[in-house]
Amino acid sequence: MIRFLKNIFLLLIFAFGIIGNNHAQKSLPSSRIAKKYYNKGIDKFRKGDFDNAIKYFEKTLEKEPDFVPAYYQLAGTYYKKNDYKNCEKYYKESLNIDSTFNNQVFYSLGVVLEKQGKLRDALVFYKKFLSKTKKEDSLFKKTKLKIKNLPFRIFAIEHPVKFDPVSVGSGINTLYNEYLPVLTGDNKKMIFTRRVVGNEDFYNSVFKDGKWQPAVELDDLNTLENEGAHTWTPDGKILIFTFCGRGRTYGSCDLVQSKYIEGEWTKPQNLGLKINTKFWESQPSISADGKFLYFVSNRPGCVGGEDIWVSKLDSAGEWQYPVCLDTTINTTADENSPYIHPDGKTLYFSSSGHQNMGGSDIFLSRKINGKWTTAKNLGYPINTENNEGALFITLDGSKAFFSTDRDNKKSKNLDIFYFETDDKIKPNPVTYVKGFVFDRKSGEKLNAKIFLYDNNKNEKIYTIETQKDTFLIPLPVGIDYNFTVDKEGYLFYSGRFKLDSLYEEQKPFELEVPLDKVENKKSNSLVLNNIFFQYNSAKLDTVKSNVELQNVVKLLKENPKINIMIIGHTDNIGNDKFNKNLSIARARSIYNYIISKGIDKNRLEYTGKGESAPLYDNSTEEGRRKNRRVELKIKT
């Protein structure tokens, strides 16, 4: 399941040890004693006794200093001991004696120099190897790729990006492997995978009192099988993850979904045959609005290897057949660990096919005018010569969470860290709105539907079914929004707000939405916050006001026993008489519109109060905007 953990840098043993010395098997030392030492060295090497192998190979060279295969074996043995300095020494000595004996030494020397960070020298030897090698050679393509990537790697190391990783602490990190962190939009909760004795399970931690609290198992979701490779909606209500249970999937691994309802996770449901196939599906990432699901599959029909696909949720709530992302993202090698940031326009992923530091690196691509830009490497030291995998970026783009074993050289256990992001790799900043819906009279929290619209584009961007708790909606900054809250048996509620800046985790933009029951005679008034007229005119903007007007018509059709009084209001700019007449004319415009939609005019009345009944301070622009309103009085 954890494909990003696999080591794609496979050592070719023939370049670094016993199997590579076909020449040695044919060209044994000439003296009997040298031959004896050499064969003992071979035997010790095969048994993993590298120290004694070195002694016997050295004794061989004492007897026959020009015996090249012994130099190869010494170099290969030192490589096995991670002693790259001596490995380099003996490969170079072999070349000094006979540079034509085996061309693979040029490749092997390039690898050893690369291991020591001598990248420019390594590039020289890779080029020498390529010039002496046929295209059919098994190392030809790999060497070409190294020659392609090394100049980038040299540049990246000489121009490092901001990177200072910090452990998330002992509440999460243990002696076991912890990886694949995902957070809620307010950065207060984290779900991650922990691997204990070969079994992968979900764990949850809460950020409290300035630190991550001890993680607990998600018993509702964990089974005897492996769970992991997951994505979480920013409100923490939907978890999509990878399940590889035998006999319970369409292929080797499938994507399944669970919802958090009234304090419990529902039984995971398979996402179906449009998403899952007889092949391998894993590593999902859902967009913040819940409309797009990115994931990895090795199914045919894309570029090759493991590729990133995306599916769209239709109006009926069903995932459609996915499409393969184009070659700006996918390559003939493997792409993994997609993460679509809540801005909906920045995709982070790992790849071994794009220009990289070696192994798999993390890249980003931005969607501009509907197309993904060429993948950009996040740079060094975020990426190294090793394999880098999944990355999670917070809403505001300031922090990136990831897993690594860089600080655990001995145990090689994965732990979770975060780092402050460099401006060059930041997504578009996103903040969030947090709140709840409640009954105005009783104070009881309610479940309801929230419809959120972008005022600038006049389009719906979110539909959310809240539970009887707090809702959280991630939103880009710098946009005017309007929203409607709807619940059966209650008057709808409408509002407007503008997110001018990012809001901190401790001080989010909050909405507390009161709803009135239709039959509640004491407080049945409703302010229409999203009705728009032309400036100083009663001409109704039916396009921008469409949602609000339809809500009024819907209210009257669903509640045939209620009547309404439409009341227009203005601010205090202009004279009283003009404002009074304008408020009446605007109320009349709404009255006429509602009648045109089939509502009996006997159920409607209208009037205007001009500037005489302000709700807010008219000395500010914001106050005047809110005072320019239309109000409904409900009569039952």
Sequence and secondary structure as in RCSB ss.txt:
>XXXX:A:sequence
MIRFLKNIFLLLIFAFGIIGNNHAQKSLPSSRIAKKYYNKGIDKFRKGDFDNAIKYFEKTLEKEPDFVPAYYQLA
GTYYKKNDYKNCEKYYKESLNIDSTFNNQVFYSLGVVLEKQGKLRDALVFYKKFLSKTKKEDSLFKKTKLKIKNL
PFRIFAIEHPVKFDPVSVGSGINTLYNEYLPVLTGDNKKMIFTRRVVGNEDFYNSVFKDGKWQPAVELDDLNTLE
NEGAHTWTPDGKILIFTFCGRGRTYGSCDLVQSKYIEGEWTKPQNLGLKINTKFWESQPSISADGKFLYFVSNRP
GCVGGEDIWVSKLDSAGEWQYPVCLDTTINTTADENSPYIHPDGKTLYFSSSGHQNMGGSDIFLSRKINGKWTTA
KNLGYPINTENNEGALFITLDGSKAFFSTDRDNKKSKNLDIFYFETDDKIKPNPVTYVKGFVFDRKSGEKLNAKI
FLYDNNKNEKIYTIETQKDTFLIPLPVGIDYNFTVDKEGYLFYSGRFKLDSLYEEQKPFELEVPLDKVENKKSNS
LVLNNIFFQYNSAKLDTVKSNVELQNVVKLLKENPKINIMIIGHTDNIGNDKFNKNLSIARARSIYNYIISKGID
KNRLEYTGKGESAPLYDNSTEEGRRKNRRVELKIKT
>XXXX:A:secstr
  GGGS      HHHHSGGG HHHHHS  SSHHHHHHHHHHHHHHHTT HHHHHHHHHHHHHH TT HHHHHHHH
HHHHHTT HHHHHHHHHHHHHH TTS THHHHHHHHHHHHTT HHHHHHHHHHHHHTS TTSTTHHHHHHHHHHH
HHHHHHHHS      EE  TTT  SSEEEEEEE TTS EEEEEEEETTEEEEEEEEEETTEE   EE TTT  SS
 EEEEEE TTS EEEEEE  TTSSSSSBEEEEEEEETTEE   EE  TTT  SSBEEEEEE TTS EEEEEE  S
SSSSSSEEEEEEB TTS B   EE  TTT  SS EEEEEE TTSSEEEEEESSSS SSS EEEEEEEETTEE   
EE  TTTS SS    EEE TTSSEEEEEE TT TTT   EEEEEE  GGG    EEEEEEEEEETTT  B   EE
EEEETTTTEEEEEEE  SS EEEEEESSEEEEEEEE TTB  EEEEEEE S   SSS EEEEEEE BTT TTS E
EEETT  B TTS  B TTTTHHHHHHHHHHHHH TT EEEEEE   SSS HHHHHHHHHHHHHHHHHHHHHTT  
GGGEEEEE TTSS SS TTSHHHHHHHS EEEEEE 
